Amino acid sequence: MRKTDDIIESLVSDLKPVPRHALRRRFVLGILPALGLSLLLMLAILGLRVDMPEVLMLPVFWIKSTYNALIASAAVLAVYRLSRPEGTEGRFFVRIASIFAAMAVAAAVQLMTAPIESYPQLILGSSALHCPLLIFGFAMPVYAGTTWALRSAAPTDLRLTGFVAGIAAGAAGAWVYSWFCTENGMPFVLIWYSLGILLTGALGVFTGPRLLRW
């Protein structure tokens, strides 16, 4: 018995307590600089909208921006919870469903109050083919930063954690892209922005088990 106690003592003698809020600081250091990098990439590749002063006065712009920001916030909170061994996603899927439903209502109201001939523009716009891919691209720095933060944590459901991390990064990339995007159709945002976010979530599903293994 004494020998067992000596072995345990030797294993724990060099352990140091983890600083309080260390994981929270790790997430901040991983996500905020990555979000800044995404913004710089957007400005360098696409540039800001030339009509930005006028756009800032439009409710549709702020609805589009808020949609992405709310999804990103809900996903970051969930992935932070999942980063602990006993962590769960909480009410993440309920929150995401509520945000999506609210956006669907906004899209339906816009369609019902618009002339039928404007439907193609409101739904497809002029950038439906490349919008999800650009969102996916601008999400990559944030996904890398989130993955870096999770590497020092201890998630147990790696596939779910990867998915939620991908949703967080995708929504952050969509928020960045919204500062360039000239589309004002709520149906467009509901369909094509959400697709770009889901693409990044799918990346997390496939890469999470490999990147987050500990």
Secondary structure, DSSP 8 states (H G I E B T S, - for coil): -HHHHHHHHHHHTT-----TTHHHHHHHHHHHHHHHHHHHHHHHHT---TTHHHHTT-HHHHHHHHHHHHHHHHHHHHHHHHTSTT---TTHHHHHHHHHHHHHHHHHHHHHTS-GGGHHHHHTTTTTTTHHHHHHHHHHHHHHHHHHHHTTS--S-HHHHHHHHHHHHHHHHHHHHHTT-----HHHIIIIIHHHHHHHHHHHHHHHHHHS--
